[in-house]
Amino acid sequence: MKKELGFEDIKIFLGKIILNIPEDITENLFEQNILDSISLISFIVSIEDEYSINISPSDLTSANFSTIENIYNTIKNSIQKEVTK
């Protein structure tokens, strides 16, 4: 694992993939047309590469990636799983 993941890191990664992401977004990213399936895949690959983790296919649900908070929790759990291996 490269470094500790912070909530703001999620926003930074999303910002690299999705330009003009609102600073205070708390709503569903899919419903707000901020995130779609292609940008989600790109985001997941970036996070997996940066943190040397593999997100389990069972964790790849729209609910887990619908908000920045849900994304943060999903990634954090994946990192914890990697640490305890």
NUMI-823913 format. One record per residue: chain; residue in one letter; x, y, z of N, C-alpha, C, O, CB in turn; residue number from 0. Coordinates in steps of 0.1 Angstrom, whole numbers. Each point is the difference from the previous one (the first is absolute). Glycine has a CB too. Example, Ala and Ser with C-alpha at 12.3 -4.5 7.8 and 13.67 -1.06 7.14 Angstrom:
('A','A',(132,-57,78),(-9,12,0),(9,12,0),(10,0,7),(-29,-12,5),0),
('A','S',(15,23,-19),(9,11,0),(-8,11,8),(5,11,1),(7,-17,-23),1),
END
This chain:
('A','M',(9,-12,0),(-9,12,0),(9,12,0),(9,1,8),(-28,-13,4),0),
('A','K',(16,22,-21),(8,11,-1),(-1,10,11),(10,4,6),(-12,-7,-30),1),
('A','K',(-10,7,27),(-2,11,10),(-14,-1,6),(-8,-8,-5),(24,23,-7),2),
('A','E',(-19,-8,22),(-13,0,6),(-10,7,-9),(3,11,-6),(8,-11,29),3),
('A','L',(-23,-6,-24),(-10,6,-9),(-9,9,9),(-4,-3,11),(4,-17,-26),4),
('A','G',(-2,32,10),(-8,10,6),(-12,3,-8),(-1,-3,-12),(21,13,23),5),
('A','F',(-31,-5,-5),(-12,4,-7),(3,9,-11),(-6,-1,-11),(-7,-2,32),6),
('A','E',(21,13,-19),(4,9,-11),(7,-6,-12),(-1,4,-11),(2,14,29),7),
('A','D',(6,-29,-15),(7,-8,-11),(-11,-5,-10),(3,0,-12),(16,-6,28),8),
('A','I',(-30,2,-11),(-11,-5,-9),(-4,11,-9),(-1,-2,-12),(-7,-14,30),9),
('A','K',(6,28,-12),(-4,11,-9),(11,4,-10),(-3,3,-12),(-11,6,31),10),
('A','I',(26,-10,-15),(11,3,-9),(1,-10,-12),(1,4,-11),(12,6,30),11),
('A','F',(-15,-23,-16),(0,-10,-10),(-12,2,-9),(1,-1,-12),(11,-15,27),12),
('A','L',(-23,18,-10),(-12,3,-8),(2,12,-9),(-4,0,-11),(-11,-10,29),13),
('A','G',(21,20,-12),(3,13,-8),(9,-2,-11),(-1,7,-10),(-2,5,30),14),
('A','K',(12,-22,-19),(9,-3,-12),(-8,-7,-11),(4,2,-12),(15,-5,28),15),
('A','I',(-29,-4,-13),(-8,-7,-10),(-12,8,-4),(-4,0,-12),(11,-21,22),16),
('A','I',(-13,28,-1),(-12,8,-3),(3,15,3),(2,4,11),(-17,-23,-5),17),
('A','L',(16,26,-17),(3,15,2),(-12,7,6),(-12,-4,-3),(28,3,-17),18),
('A','N',(-13,11,27),(-11,9,6),(-9,-7,10),(-12,2,0),(13,11,-21),19),
('A','I',(5,-22,29),(-8,-7,10),(-3,11,11),(9,6,5),(1,-29,-10),20),
('A','P',(-23,24,9),(-3,10,10),(7,-3,13),(1,-11,4),(-23,14,-14),21),
('A','E',(27,8,16),(8,-1,12),(-8,-6,12),(6,-8,8),(6,28,-15),22),
('A','D',(-25,-17,8),(-8,-5,12),(-10,-11,-4),(-10,-1,7),(13,24,2),23),
('A','I',(0,-31,-19),(-9,-10,-4),(-2,-11,10),(9,-6,5),(-2,11,-28),24),
('A','T',(-20,-7,27),(-3,-11,9),(-11,-9,-5),(-3,-11,5),(9,26,14),25),
('A','E',(-12,-11,-31),(-11,-8,-6),(6,-12,-7),(12,-2,-1),(-26,23,-1),26),
('A','N',(5,-29,-3),(3,-11,-8),(7,4,-13),(-6,8,-8),(-14,-21,17),27),
('A','L',(32,8,-11),(8,4,-11),(-5,-4,-14),(1,6,-10),(18,-7,25),28),
('A','F',(-26,-11,-15),(-6,-5,-12),(-13,8,-4),(-2,4,-11),(11,-27,17),29),
('A','E',(-17,26,4),(-12,8,-2),(3,14,-4),(-8,6,-7),(-4,-20,24),30),
('A','Q',(23,20,-13),(4,13,-3),(8,1,-13),(4,10,-4),(-4,-5,28),31),
('A','N',(1,-17,-31),(7,-1,-13),(15,5,2),(6,5,-10),(-27,-2,-2),32),
('A','I',(27,-6,23),(14,3,3),(8,-12,-3),(11,1,-5),(-17,16,22),33),
('A','L',(1,-29,-14),(7,-12,-2),(-8,-9,-9),(-12,-1,1),(23,3,22),34),
('A','D',(-5,-9,-32),(-6,-10,-9),(9,-12,0),(10,-1,7),(-21,18,-21),35),
('A','S',(6,-28,7),(8,-13,1),(14,1,-5),(9,-6,6),(-31,-5,-9),36),
('A','I',(24,19,-7),(14,2,-6),(9,7,10),(11,-4,3),(-20,4,-26),37),
('A','S',(4,11,28),(8,8,10),(2,-8,13),(11,1,6),(-19,20,-16),38),
('A','L',(-1,-29,14),(1,-9,12),(11,-10,-2),(9,-2,9),(-33,5,-4),39),
('A','I',(25,-9,-17),(10,-10,-2),(14,7,0),(9,-5,6),(-25,-9,-20),40),
('A','S',(17,26,8),(13,7,0),(4,4,14),(12,-1,3),(-18,10,-26),41),
('A','F',(-4,-5,31),(3,4,14),(5,-12,8),(9,1,7),(-27,17,-9),42),
('A','I',(11,-30,0),(4,-12,8),(14,-4,-4),(8,-4,9),(-32,-3,-8),43),
('A','V',(27,7,-14),(14,-4,-4),(10,9,6),(10,-4,5),(-19,-5,-27),44),
('A','S',(6,22,22),(9,10,6),(3,-2,15),(11,0,4),(-19,16,-21),45),
('A','I',(-3,-19,24),(1,-2,14),(7,-13,3),(9,-1,9),(-30,13,-5),46),
('A','E',(18,-23,-11),(7,-12,2),(15,1,-3),(8,-6,7),(-29,-6,-14),47),
('A','D',(24,19,-3),(15,2,-4),(7,8,11),(11,-3,5),(-17,2,-29),48),
('A','E',(-1,12,28),(7,9,10),(2,-6,13),(10,2,7),(-21,17,-19),49),
('A','Y',(1,-27,17),(1,-6,13),(3,-15,0),(0,-6,11),(-16,23,-4),50),
('A','S',(20,-22,-18),(4,-14,-1),(-11,-10,6),(4,-8,8),(20,15,-8),51),
('A','I',(-36,-5,-3),(-11,-8,5),(-8,-6,-12),(1,5,-11),(-2,9,32),52),
('A','N',(-7,-23,-17),(-10,-6,-10),(-14,1,7),(-2,-5,11),(19,-11,-22),53),
('A','I',(-26,23,4),(-13,1,5),(-8,-12,-4),(0,-3,-12),(1,28,11),54),
('A','S',(-6,-32,10),(-7,-12,-2),(-12,2,-10),(-7,10,2),(14,-18,21),55),
('A','P',(-9,-1,-32),(-12,1,-9),(-13,1,8),(-9,7,-5),(21,-19,-12),56),
('A','S',(-13,6,29),(-12,1,8),(-2,14,5),(-11,4,4),(13,-28,2),57),
('A','D',(9,32,-5),(-2,14,5),(-3,10,-11),(-2,12,2),(18,-18,15),58),
('A','L',(-16,1,-30),(-2,9,-11),(-15,2,-3),(-6,-5,-10),(28,-2,0),59),
('A','T',(-29,13,20),(-14,3,-2),(-2,15,-1),(8,8,4),(-14,-29,9),60),
('A','S',(-5,24,-19),(-3,14,-2),(-2,7,13),(3,12,2),(-14,-17,-24),61),
('A','A',(5,-2,32),(-1,6,14),(13,3,6),(2,11,6),(-23,-24,-3),62),
('A','N',(31,5,-5),(13,3,6),(8,11,-7),(9,6,6),(-8,-30,0),63),
('A','F',(-6,28,-18),(7,11,-7),(-9,11,-3),(3,8,-9),(12,-25,-1),64),
('A','S',(-26,18,17),(-10,10,-3),(3,14,6),(-4,10,-6),(-13,-28,5),65),
('A','T',(24,19,12),(4,12,6),(15,0,3),(6,-11,1),(-30,14,9),66),
('A','I',(29,8,-7),(14,1,3),(3,-7,14),(10,-7,1),(-8,28,-14),67),
('A','E',(-12,-20,22),(2,-7,13),(-1,-15,-2),(8,-7,6),(-19,27,5),68),
('A','N',(2,-25,-19),(0,-14,-3),(12,-5,-7),(5,-11,3),(-30,12,-4),69),
('A','I',(30,6,-8),(13,-3,-7),(11,-1,10),(8,-10,0),(-16,21,-21),70),
('A','Y',(9,-1,29),(11,0,10),(-1,-12,9),(10,-7,3),(-11,32,-3),71),
('A','N',(-11,-28,5),(-1,-12,9),(3,-13,-7),(6,-9,5),(-24,21,7),72),
('A','T',(14,-13,-25),(3,-12,-8),(15,-2,-2),(5,-11,2),(-28,13,-13),73),
('A','I',(29,9,7),(15,-1,-2),(7,-2,13),(10,-8,0),(-12,24,-19),74),
('A','K',(-2,-10,30),(6,-2,13),(-1,-14,4),(10,-6,5),(-15,29,1),75),
('A','N',(-7,-29,-8),(-1,-15,3),(8,-8,-8),(6,-10,4),(-29,14,2),76),
('A','S',(25,-1,-19),(9,-8,-9),(14,1,5),(8,-10,0),(-23,14,-20),77),
('A','I',(19,8,24),(14,2,5),(2,-9,13),(10,-6,2),(-9,29,-12),78),
('A','Q',(-11,-23,19),(1,-8,12),(1,-15,-3),(7,-7,7),(-21,25,5),79),
('A','K',(7,-22,-22),(0,-14,-4),(14,-4,-5),(5,-10,3),(-29,11,-9),80),
('A','E',(31,9,-1),(13,-3,-5),(10,0,11),(10,-8,0),(-16,19,-21),81),
('A','V',(4,-3,31),(10,1,12),(-1,-13,8),(10,-5,5),(-13,30,-5),82),
('A','T',(-9,-31,1),(-2,-12,8),(3,-13,-7),(-1,-10,6),(-16,23,7),83),
('A','K',(21,-12,-26),(3,-12,-7),(13,-6,5),(4,-11,-5),(-16,20,-15),84),
END
